[in-house]
């Protein structure tokens, strides 16, 4: 990098990288010119233009900035676990330029006031775009409708239930019917709570051996089926969030063939790890939904490859260390994952499970289309970009993580893929290190 | 991709393969299990002397940390530690620190600061002893006295000792475990021990609601019909049925359970005539076992209790031996480094 931090007023030329977005195949070594927060020129025109600053992206891949549909910034209310400044910086380090903030804060984001609080916090301290997701029901209690239209007017991009269920199917049906009135998207994590009960691990080989309380696959699949039928009946735009079972992928594919408006996402760690991660009672891998079998993992990867699963999410859920310092069943579920999403994905590419183009689609155009954002590298588009070196390595450690939570999926081992530059609306959100 | 978590072996064995914690039977080989049984055999003789003490843990402090109530297991651990000449402290944690809001880690760090050498831990959550050994007090030997539904390795080993005393060994044995396998830490440890020691057949006999999913992966076969399951058995192990199971909609009634899965004299008659009857206790007479069977000639339930002391002496002395050897090894390495530094 020549000079200091890149500002939006100055122009920037990025040279030498391979361009890749979810809409077309890779283009080698094309220059980009960024001016006034937008892509002013590409290719020869950019090459010829003069610029205030230049960035040499030799050996790097340049993609649209990543879009995360499910992320917990922990603010307001859970400052011991994270805050908007710390977690959006962690996201920028991971190559993300847009994160959807889960409504599961304290208080819950079920009012304009809380939505504004999140937006004000982001305006003041976030290097990237924060899009709040409103609570589907008041207090996320699953009993009364939230002010969905009001939340949307205040800037919520969709309505969701975070990690909590809507226990009552009649309430869920009415939520969908009401959301459909205004053309809103509902983002739901499917889980039948009476079947999940007190479980905290996949009901399978590892729970049998270690005597852990299982969450059976049917706790998810029964709920997916119920949601698909209700979406079909109400016509709402349904987004199924954080799938964990192979059977769920099949059901989504079937529903699409029948014309139901459904999209879906999966957490990156579900594509990489399985129930075996709990074999040493490692509380980091206490996750909800739980990591499931190898067959489920393969089916989820295939879902991403075939486009049945539109988006890969971070499911970033940072914790203070005390939340994880207890016997596994007494710990809280969740990982500080957003900084290593790209690296885990590149691991899948290295092993031949995904192509680089499929990975980039799942992190950019896939999630962007769910919430109606553009995500392509073309002239006049907003300059939300990620420049990463796929061949460089980094080693996550609790000292080096930017997130306030230090429970990353991989610690103390080298991972491929280092983000050199994250540009959000033309401004440097992460400058690499 | 595998997670970078410590395997149980890495945690409970020293570099030379000696025991330093006793958390689970997973990963312990036949040689080591046999070593535990042989050591226990040598301690049985101690219990028969008029002065029942050996000085192996003299000057050591053993803390019995029971986060879950228990009479029998705690008393046998206490007796075992005392017969090894240790100082013993008994703590019932449900009634002390944790009810004041102190975290498990803080309680343990305080006890470690009192120069404890060994914690005997019973806890309602699976994996609690692993957590303590790995993250809280790695310099204290941890003995698992039962954690959640996960493991009860000393109980399983005393059962193995009882079986070996009566059957001479494990080759060719047909063993059944009957009842609530799903909630049983005892059953999980027994299945593991029987497999490692070479039993020929391990059957679990229970209705579908009391079996974990994928139970066969533990190395056993499933039998729903007790009459079939009893055929040719050398050993039948009955498990205690907790009354809560009726409330959780796992079983209709005690009466139906007893009729289908209770060990009566009629059902025992279907096994090999020399089949022994075992039960980890406490017994629910008339729920999982008929009184006449529990008190009958084939029952070895009271031998199990006696053997419990010897097994716990064996495990405690071996784990302390491993801890001491490891400390000595580290000291030697340090001295060696110092000498090289001087040279």
Interface residues (C-beta under 8 A of the other chain):
Chain A: X203 X204 X205 X207 X208 X209 X210 X211 X212 X213 X214 X216 X272 X273 X276 X277 X279 X280 X281 X282 X283 X284 X285 X322 X325 X326 X327 X328 X329 X330 X347 X409 X410 X411 X412 X413
Chain B: X1 X2 X3 X4 X5 X6 X7 X8 X11 X26 X103 X104 X105 X123 X125 X126 X127 X128 X130 X131 X134 X135 X147 X148 X149 X150 X151 X185 X188 X212 X213 X214 X215 X217 X218
